[in-house]
Structure formats: C-alpha cells, structure tokens
Amino acid sequence: MIITKPKQLMMNSSKKLKIPLSVPTIRGNELKYIKECLEEEWVSSAGKYVDKFEKEIAGFTGSNFAVACVNGTSALHIALLLVGIKPDDEVIVPVLTFIASVNVVRYVGANPIFMDCDEFYNIDSNKTIEFIKNETIFKNGFTYNKKTNKRIYGIIPVHIFGNPVYLDELFEVCKERNLKIIEDAAESLGSTYISGKFKKKHTGTIGDIGCLSFNGNKIITSGGGGMILSQNEEYAKRARYLTTQAKDDGIRYIHNEIGYNFRPTNIQAALGVAQLERLSEYLEIKKKNYEIYKREIDKIPGLRLAPVPTYANCNYWMYCLQIDKDVYKKDKEGLLIDFLKNQVEVRPVWQLNNKQQPYKHCQSYKIEKADELSSKTLNIPCSVSLIREQIDKVLDILKQ
Ligand SMILES: Cc1ncc(COP(=O)(O)O)c(C=O)c1O
C-alpha cells in the first residue's frame, strides 16, 4: 500500500514537523462521489448517497435500521426523544466524556447524574450497578432517585476513545429497572465485542438506540454527520420523521409535531460512503500504529500507553498516553508544552463534566478514577495518515 505524506509534513521543514492529533485521510472515491452529487444537482438533505450511507452503515454494524443525521449530537438528541426521556427526568451519564453526551440530556429538559469511569475511560459498570441498587428505588415500573425523588429513565454508556463499555451485567440491571440504554458510539465505529453476552456485536447495536458520529476527527468522516442505529422499526420511522421537520404531508406542508432539520446533505453522505469503503483498512492501520507506540512507550520509565479491553476488538480511535509524574519527572502539563513547542498536537482528556460550568451543581457518584485518569492522560497523534517518521518524532519527544 502506498502511504502518501500528509500535507502538513510536506509543508514544513523536516526539523519542525507539524503533526496533528487526528485528521481525516482522503484517499479514495471521495471526490468522485461528491462530483456526482454536484453534477446531478442533488446537494441537499436527500439523495441516493444518504440512502446508500444508511444501508451500508446498517450492513457494516449489523443493525436492522440506520437513520442518518447532520451530526452525532443531533443523533443523540433525537435518540433521547425516541426513548421517551421527559423534562425533569434524570439520565445516568459518564463524568468523563465529550460534553455533547451530556448536553443532549439538557436539550430534552432532563438532568445528568455523573458516574465514575473504569480503567478504559468508560463508565464504570460496577459502580453504576451499585448506584442503581443502593441509591434508587423501583416503583410503578420506573426507577426513582432516592436523593431527588426524580425518575431516572435512561443511561448513556459512551464507548470512549473506541473502547467498548463492559455491558454484560449492567444491561440486565437496566432491563430490570426499565432504564433505556442509549449508546453513544460516536467514537467507536468498528469496535466489536469478542466475548461475553454481546460477542460479535458492534458497539451501538446493543442498547435501545446507538449513535455514531462522522465528525472530521473520527475514524471515518462525512465532514459532519451522525447516525441513529436501532433494531426497532418504530424508532427508525420516528427518527426519520423527527429529523425531517416532522413533515406529515410533504405537498401541503402539514406538521403535526415540532420536528428538526437534522438530516445530512447528499454531499456529506457521499463523503461518508467513500470513507466507509476504506474503513477496514483504517482499522488495521490504527491497530498497527497503536502496537508500535505501545511497544516503545511502555519501555520508557513512568510512561505507558493505556491498554484496551481484552473482551473487545477496539477501533483504536484515540491513543492515551499515561504519565506517572513521580517516575517520569514531568507531569501532563509539562509534557503538553514540550509537544506543542515541537509542533506536535496532543490533547488532555476533556475537563470532567462535573467541573464544567453548566453542570457543577449536578449529582455525581463516587468520582475517583476519572480524576486520576484525567490528571495523567494525554491523547497523542493517531490519524490514519500517521507515518513512521511522525511516530518516531513523538517517541523522541517522550524520550528526551
Ligand atoms: C463521545 C462523543 N459523543 C458525541 C459526539 C458528538 O458528535 P458530533 O461532533 O458529530 O456532533 C462526539 C464527537 O464529536 C463524541 O466524541
């Protein structure tokens, strides 16, 4: 396979490489399909590529239904409406996730309850079960929070950085307690379980609904885009209805509900279809680069590359460097500055959501691991287009 040098690398001198964190790789039929949309004048939020993208994502993930959205956030927003989360309900969410997973809870007027994470940065299943068993009661078919007396009607497990959330027992508890599961699989397209109850299943196909994102930094992109996955035809039909302005009569423009303009354009979908053609190749590259990084980083005292779960095949979307500052003699912030000085883009994990201004007042449950991991983790360059020279540059900075 020919690996072309990323533009950034060609534009800079070899001394000062600019290495981005996660950028798209466009090396397939992207232009061809987009040109076709333009030539056929199908540029807006309908067209053959939207249908094709949905069908192909459904086929790839093994989902019965897939409904395309303008981005991952809108997919999650609609998902919460579909399962029937109501204003004043509560929804269990991980404290460590991109804020979009939490904002959508507020979009529907509900409130988040923050859960700690496990060693894979994912919502801690055991602690969540402990919370449900000890801190809630089950009454008239619903789960109520003992502290607030509010109904808890859902949970959003987020497959952080592509690592599938351990769901085996949590899934059962949620079913017993009538808690709707909305999987945020924005980062985990291509990740599957290899053991346990959900063996061979793709993330996003286990809960009541799953949502994907095709933002520019994801493993494949449609520029901006999202997808609602469901096994339930009613959810899929309603998702299509709500995302197209709840149009009941397309000729007379009759709308019996308040809908949303959440469909992607044909151009976005064309880009997505071309990207999806390369996904298997991208998954292999991501894994191979993870292994190179891991072999070298784990040799450096005080550093390690975060492991991935053994119960799953990950898509290795984002690589997490963990720093033991006492051994390495430098902390996350120090290393961040070193990278930036060398024009290498790295990123600390998101500020925890219980510390974000709009959510400081919300309930949190035993947040410990998330604090620890966020204090010592940097995401390091992981684009599919990463070449060995760039990986070596990252390693050199770490070794200095
Ligand atoms: C975990 C998670 N959830 C939701 C989103 C929202 O997706 P989008 O940016 O496509 O709206 C993202 C990423 O962008 C994400 O990483």
PDBQT file of the ligand as one rigid body, heavy atoms in Angstrom, charges set to zero:
ROOT
HETATM    1  C1  LIG A 501     -18.371  10.798  22.745  1.00  0.00    +0.000 C 
HETATM    2  C2  LIG A 501     -18.948  11.765  21.762  1.00  0.00    +0.000 A 
HETATM    3  N1  LIG A 501     -20.272  11.972  21.764  1.00  0.00    +0.000 NA
HETATM    4  C3  LIG A 501     -20.844  12.792  20.901  1.00  0.00    +0.000 A 
HETATM    5  C4  LIG A 501     -20.107  13.481  19.974  1.00  0.00    +0.000 A 
HETATM    6  C5  LIG A 501     -20.800  14.435  19.075  1.00  0.00    +0.000 C 
HETATM    7  O1  LIG A 501     -20.645  14.177  17.746  1.00  0.00    +0.000 OA
HETATM    8  P1  LIG A 501     -20.693  15.366  16.666  1.00  0.00    +0.000 P 
HETATM    9  O2  LIG A 501     -19.459  16.145  16.821  1.00  0.00    +0.000 OA
HETATM   10  O3  LIG A 501     -20.771  14.637  15.370  1.00  0.00    +0.000 OA
HETATM   11  O4  LIG A 501     -21.905  16.153  16.944  1.00  0.00    +0.000 OA
HETATM   12  C6  LIG A 501     -18.722  13.293  19.931  1.00  0.00    +0.000 A 
HETATM   13  C7  LIG A 501     -17.813  13.937  18.995  1.00  0.00    +0.000 C 
HETATM   14  O5  LIG A 501     -17.708  14.764  18.325  1.00  0.00    +0.000 OA
HETATM   15  C8  LIG A 501     -18.123  12.426  20.861  1.00  0.00    +0.000 A 
HETATM   16  O6  LIG A 501     -16.803  12.240  20.860  1.00  0.00    +0.000 OA
ENDROOT
TORSDOF 0
